[in-house]
Amino acid sequence: MGQPLILPSRGWRHEMGRGQTHKTQILDLYLSGYQFSDIERRTHHSETAIKRYIQDFARVVLLHKKAFSIDQIRISTGFSHRLIGEYLKLLKQHSQSTQLKRILQTPKKKRS
C-alpha cells in the first residue's frame, strides 16, 4: 500500500464546517474493496466510525431506492444536501461493487 491518507477531522481544525467531511473518501475506499484495517491505517479513523459512515450511507441509498427525494432524505436523516449528493454519486460510481451489494442485502429472517 502507498502513503497513509490523512484526512483532517473537524476535531483537528476548529474552523472546518459541517459540510466539509471525509466520510465520502472513507466510503470510497470501503466500496473499492479495502478492508477495515487498511482504511483505519490509511485514514486514522476507528472501525466504529467507519461502520457508522457505512450505516449512514446505507440509509441514504435505501431511501433513494424507495424514491425519496433529496429533500425527503435530508429531512429523514438530518444530512446536508451536499453529503446526500456525494453519497448518491458514490452509489452511481460503485453500482457494481461487491461491498455495495453486501450493504444493501436484507438480512434473512431466522426461522423458529
PyMOL commands that set and color helices and strands:
alter all, ss='L'
color gray80, all
select helices_A, chain A and resi 23-31+36-43+47-65+70-77+81-93+98-104
alter helices_A, ss='H'
color red, helices_A
deselect
rebuild
show_as cartoon
